[in-house]
Amino acid sequence: MTTTETFHIPIPVHVDETMMKEHFLTDVSINSVLFSYHDEKLHVLLLRLTTSDHFMLPGGFIKKEEDVDEAAIRNLEEMTGLDQIYLQQFYVAGNAGRTCDPNALDAFKKFGLQKIEQWLTDRKVSVCYYALVNSPELQLKVNEAIICEIKWTPVEELPPLLFDHQMVIDKAIRRLQLDMDRKVISTYLLNETFTMPELQKLYEAVYQEKLTRSNFQRRMLNLDILERLGKRHDGGSHRAPYLYRFNPSKIEMVLN
């Protein structure tokens, strides 16, 4: 991303462990995998700590008075400014050895967070969500002293990640693949109208494999959720493709 995006880290710099325990649940946190589809690739949003070469997923803590889903929604609203994002819980990361990554802990210490070192190093179970963003052009909130880089990265080109976030992303992709037809979530990743080749490219990006054109078209039409519109004419000499859109009433029947 090339604009001046920012990101909100839900840890005030001048805090102590008593303050954290007063306001947040001690042993549970949130991680969010934000997906966006552009340039014919599936991307995930990553953050890099100022003093580290490693990237990580967005995340946050759960206030004591919040439901878990409410905390996930709040974290995303604080980060993106958007209040209408598709959000799906898909995994709970809670391996016995799950503690703060040493690379991250060294970075946090340099930010003056020694007073909550024990808080950061204690094992935390993380409730994981994936979110779908139609456009990568987001204006995000940031503490520039802590986060020095934010970028949408193709899922097949991920850099080294902190914590167990590579595993979390892998699981998010597998859940996304399962939900493509079952929950018709491609509606959240495409424009309102699209051609069949554009829809196929999205599926190929999510499934990370090439699909046969005729089989894919038959599969999508058999779902009976598409409405065919007129042809897209761009002035070229090639045959104009048909435009489609998802039929809201049909989608509602599929989801119910």
C-alpha positions in Angstrom: 0.0 0.0 0.0 1.5 3.3 -1.0 -0.7 5.9 0.8 -0.2 7.0 4.4 -2.1 4.1 6.0 -2.1 3.9 9.8 -2.9 1.2 12.3 -4.1 1.2 15.9 -2.2 -1.1 18.3 -4.6 -1.8 21.2 -1.7 -1.5 23.7 -1.2 2.1 25.1 2.6 2.7 25.4 2.3 3.9 29.1 0.5 1.1 30.8 1.2 -1.5 33.4 0.0 -5.0 34.1 -2.5 -3.9 36.7 -4.2 -1.6 34.2 -4.3 -4.3 31.5 -5.9 -6.8 34.0 -8.4 -4.1 35.0 -9.8 -3.6 31.5 -9.0 -6.7 29.5 -9.4 -10.5 29.7 -6.1 -11.9 30.8 -5.7 -15.1 28.8 -7.7 -14.5 25.6 -7.0 -12.4 22.5 -8.2 -11.7 19.0 -6.4 -12.3 15.7 -7.9 -11.2 12.3 -7.0 -12.4 8.8 -8.1 -9.6 6.4 -8.4 -10.9 2.9 -8.7 -8.7 -0.2 -8.8 -9.8 -3.9 -7.1 -7.5 -6.4 -4.6 -7.9 -9.3 -6.1 -11.4 -9.8 -4.5 -12.5 -6.5 -5.8 -13.2 -3.0 -4.0 -10.9 -0.5 -3.7 -10.8 3.3 -3.0 -7.7 5.3 0.2 -7.8 7.3 1.9 -5.5 9.8 5.7 -5.1 10.5 7.0 -4.0 13.9 9.4 -1.1 13.7 12.3 -3.0 15.2 11.7 -6.3 13.5 12.1 -7.8 10.1 9.1 -10.1 10.7 5.4 -9.4 10.0 2.3 -10.3 11.9 -1.5 -10.3 11.7 -3.7 -7.6 13.2 -5.0 -8.4 16.6 -6.2 -7.1 19.9 -7.6 -7.8 23.4 -11.1 -8.4 24.7 -12.6 -5.9 27.1 -14.1 -7.5 30.2 -17.6 -6.3 29.3 -17.4 -7.4 25.7 -18.6 -10.5 23.9 -15.8 -12.1 21.9 -17.5 -11.3 18.6 -18.0 -7.7 19.7 -14.3 -7.4 20.5 -13.4 -8.7 17.0 -15.8 -6.1 15.4 -14.5 -3.3 17.5 -10.9 -4.2 16.7 -11.6 -4.1 13.0 -13.6 -0.9 13.2 -10.8 0.8 15.1 -8.3 -0.4 12.4 -10.3 0.2 9.2 -12.9 2.8 10.1 -15.5 0.5 8.5 -18.5 -0.8 10.3 -19.8 -3.2 7.6 -17.1 -5.9 7.1 -17.9 -9.6 6.6 -16.4 -11.4 9.6 -16.3 -15.1 10.3 -14.8 -16.9 13.3 -12.9 -19.9 12.1 -10.4 -21.2 14.6 -9.2 -21.0 18.2 -5.4 -21.0 18.5 -4.4 -22.5 21.9 -1.5 -24.8 21.6 0.2 -25.5 25.0 3.4 -23.8 24.0 1.8 -20.7 22.6 3.6 -17.7 24.2 4.9 -14.4 22.9 7.4 -14.7 20.1 10.9 -13.6 21.3 11.3 -11.4 18.2 8.1 -9.6 19.1 9.0 -9.3 22.8 12.3 -7.7 22.0 10.5 -5.2 19.9 7.9 -4.5 22.5 10.6 -3.8 25.1 12.1 -1.2 22.9 8.7 0.6 22.9 8.9 0.9 26.7 6.4 -1.9 27.4 8.5 -3.6 30.1 5.8 -3.0 32.7 3.6 -5.5 30.9 6.3 -8.0 29.9 4.7 -10.7 32.0 1.3 -9.9 30.4 2.8 -10.3 26.9 4.8 -13.5 27.7 1.9 -15.4 29.3 0.2 -18.0 27.2 -2.9 -16.6 25.5 -5.6 -18.4 23.6 -6.5 -16.5 20.4 -9.9 -16.5 18.8 -9.3 -16.1 15.1 -11.5 -14.5 12.5 -11.2 -13.9 8.8 -12.6 -10.7 7.2 -13.3 -9.9 3.6 -12.5 -6.4 2.2 -13.8 -5.5 -1.2 -11.1 -2.8 -1.9 -7.5 -2.7 -0.7 -7.7 1.1 -0.5 -8.2 1.5 3.2 -7.2 4.4 5.4 -5.9 2.5 8.5 -5.0 3.9 11.9 -1.4 3.5 13.1 0.9 4.1 16.0 3.9 4.9 13.8 6.3 4.3 16.6 5.3 0.7 16.7 4.3 -0.2 13.2 6.6 0.8 10.3 4.9 -1.0 7.4 1.5 -2.2 6.4 1.0 -4.1 3.2 -1.3 -6.4 1.3 0.7 -9.5 0.4 -0.3 -12.2 -2.0 -0.9 -15.4 0.0 1.6 -17.3 -2.0 4.3 -14.7 -1.2 4.1 -14.4 2.5 7.3 -13.2 4.4 8.4 -14.7 7.7 5.7 -14.2 10.3 5.7 -13.8 14.1 3.9 -16.1 16.6 1.9 -18.9 14.9 0.4 -16.6 12.3 1.5 -18.6 9.3 -0.5 -21.5 10.6 -3.5 -19.2 11.3 -3.4 -17.8 7.8 -3.2 -21.4 6.3 -6.3 -22.4 8.3 -8.1 -19.2 7.3 -7.5 -20.0 3.6 -8.8 -23.5 4.0 -11.9 -22.2 5.7 -12.3 -19.5 3.0 -12.2 -22.3 0.3 -14.9 -24.2 2.1 -17.1 -21.1 2.4 -16.8 -20.0 -1.2 -19.9 -21.8 -2.4 -21.5 -22.7 1.0 -21.8 -19.1 2.0 -21.4 -17.4 -1.4 -18.8 -15.1 0.1 -17.4 -14.2 -3.3 -20.1 -11.5 -3.2 -17.8 -9.7 -0.7 -14.7 -9.8 -2.9 -16.0 -8.8 -6.3 -17.7 -5.7 -7.8 -21.5 -5.8 -8.1 -21.2 -7.0 -11.7 -18.6 -9.3 -13.2 -17.9 -11.6 -16.1 -17.6 -15.4 -15.8 -13.8 -15.2 -16.5 -13.5 -12.7 -13.7 -15.4 -14.9 -11.3 -13.2 -17.9 -12.3 -10.0 -15.9 -11.6 -11.3 -15.2 -8.1 -11.9 -18.9 -7.4 -8.5 -19.8 -8.9 -6.9 -17.2 -6.6 -8.7 -18.6 -3.5 -8.2 -22.3 -4.4 -4.7 -21.6 -5.7 -5.1 -23.8 -8.7 -6.3 -23.5 -12.3 -9.8 -24.5 -13.1 -11.3 -25.8 -16.3 -13.4 -23.1 -17.9 -16.4 -25.3 -19.0 -16.5 -27.2 -15.7 -16.3 -24.0 -13.7 -19.1 -22.3 -15.6 -21.3 -25.4 -15.3 -20.7 -25.5 -11.6 -21.5 -21.9 -11.0 -24.7 -22.0 -13.2 -25.8 -25.1 -11.4 -25.7 -23.2 -8.1 -28.5 -21.1 -9.5 -27.4 -17.9 -7.7 -26.2 -15.9 -10.7 -28.3 -13.5 -12.8 -27.1 -12.9 -16.3 -27.2 -9.3 -17.6 -26.3 -7.8 -20.9 -22.9 -8.1 -22.6 -19.9 -6.0 -21.7 -18.9 -4.0 -24.8 -15.5 -2.3 -24.6 -15.1 -1.5 -28.3 -12.7 -4.3 -29.0 -13.0 -6.8 -31.8 -13.2 -9.8 -29.6 -16.5 -11.4 -28.6 -18.1 -9.4 -25.7 -18.6 -11.5 -22.5 -21.8 -11.5 -20.6 -22.0 -9.6 -17.3 -23.4 -11.4 -14.2 -24.4 -10.5 -10.7 -25.4 -12.5 -7.7 -29.2 -12.8 -7.3 -29.9 -11.6 -3.7 -33.1 -13.7 -3.3 -31.4 -16.8 -4.6 -28.4 -16.3 -2.3 -30.7 -15.9 0.7 -32.3 -19.2 -0.2 -28.9 -20.9 -0.4 -27.8 -19.4 3.0 -31.0 -20.5 4.7 
